[in-house]
């Protein structure tokens, strides 16, 4: 799985996941991939879409809920895992633990579907966002 951790989540999360899964998965934080300048959502979505095969871990549910960003995200062939606000409010160690618990399901999604948007809940399974 290639996973981009976006700016709504801390860089240490992306770097930590990258170190933990080195050699098995490719994980980067947005700041490490695109630099510290701010990119519009449309810019980074298009760039990841052109590279192909990317998933995104984000706290910005607006990307998955609102047009035109949702349409652009799906057309780019991206798979998004969007943390619910309850997950984002958890202490860092608990937030990371929740992501690690969901990692096998995220990996399966990355290998079996072409694009999609999923909620990452505090309990239970990934849920497709309508």
Residue pairs with C-beta under 8 A, 6 or more apart in sequence:
1 25
1 26
1 55
1 106
1 107
1 110
1 111
2 25
2 26
2 27
2 53
2 54
2 55
2 110
3 17
3 25
3 26
3 27
3 28
3 54
3 55
3 56
3 57
3 106
3 110
4 14
4 27
4 28
4 29
4 30
4 33
4 44
4 48
4 54
4 55
4 56
4 57
5 11
5 13
5 14
5 17
5 27
5 28
5 29
5 30
5 56
5 57
5 58
6 30
6 44
6 56
6 57
6 58
6 59
6 60
7 29
7 30
7 31
8 58
8 59
8 60
8 88
9 29
9 57
9 58
9 59
9 83
9 88
10 29
10 92
11 29
11 31
11 32
12 92
13 29
13 92
13 95
13 96
13 99
14 27
14 28
14 29
14 30
14 32
15 29
15 32
16 96
17 25
17 27
17 99
18 26
18 27
18 28
18 29
21 27
25 107
30 39
30 44
34 44
34 47
41 60
41 63
41 69
41 72
42 69
42 72
45 63
45 69
45 72
45 73
45 76
45 78
46 72
46 76
48 54
48 56
48 76
48 78
49 75
49 76
49 77
49 78
52 77
54 78
54 79
55 78
55 79
55 80
55 81
55 106
55 109
55 110
56 73
56 78
56 79
56 80
56 81
57 80
57 81
57 83
57 99
57 106
57 120
58 64
58 80
58 81
58 82
58 83
59 82
59 83
59 87
59 88
60 82
61 82
61 84
61 119
61 129
62 69
63 69
63 70
63 73
63 80
63 82
63 117
64 70
64 73
64 80
64 82
64 117
64 129
65 129
70 117
73 80
73 115
73 117
74 115
74 116
74 117
75 115
76 115
77 114
77 115
78 115
79 109
79 110
79 113
79 115
79 116
79 117
79 118
80 116
80 117
80 118
81 102
81 106
81 109
81 118
81 120
81 126
82 117
82 118
82 119
82 120
82 129
83 95
83 120
84 119
84 120
84 121
84 122
86 121
86 122
87 95
87 98
87 120
87 121
87 122
88 95
90 98
90 122
98 120
98 122
99 120
102 120
102 126
105 125
105 126
106 126
109 116
109 118
109 126
116 128
117 128
117 129
118 126
118 127
118 128
118 129
119 126
119 127
119 128
119 129
120 126
121 127
